[in-house]
């Protein structure tokens, strides 16, 4: 359940419901959770996740190996910051 009427902790702006893709890490496990509900500040665009949403994200990340086949598998390049900017 999202908290309604919440003001941004950082800038005091109003927040509105939105959805994001959230990357969750649990040990060595990484998973992208699509359409996670958040509140987004309309001024500075900071995002806030409600405690119950974080509980569900944690449960998904913990149970990922047992859930079955994912909806989608994404391949992405990995680059080292130090290789390019040192």
C-alpha angles and dihedrals in degrees: 000000000000122000110243125213093023118158120217114267091215106043106007093241124145119267130219132192116267140154129238140179105250125201109214124192124199112175105305091341119104123185135173112222112201126215098008109176115243141159112244124199110241091211108041098013095232112157129225127196120204117234093248091053090051089050091055092046090051091049092050091049093047094047097039095110090052099043097077132233115359121237090242139002117214125203115202135175118251119214130185114232091210094057091061105031109037 
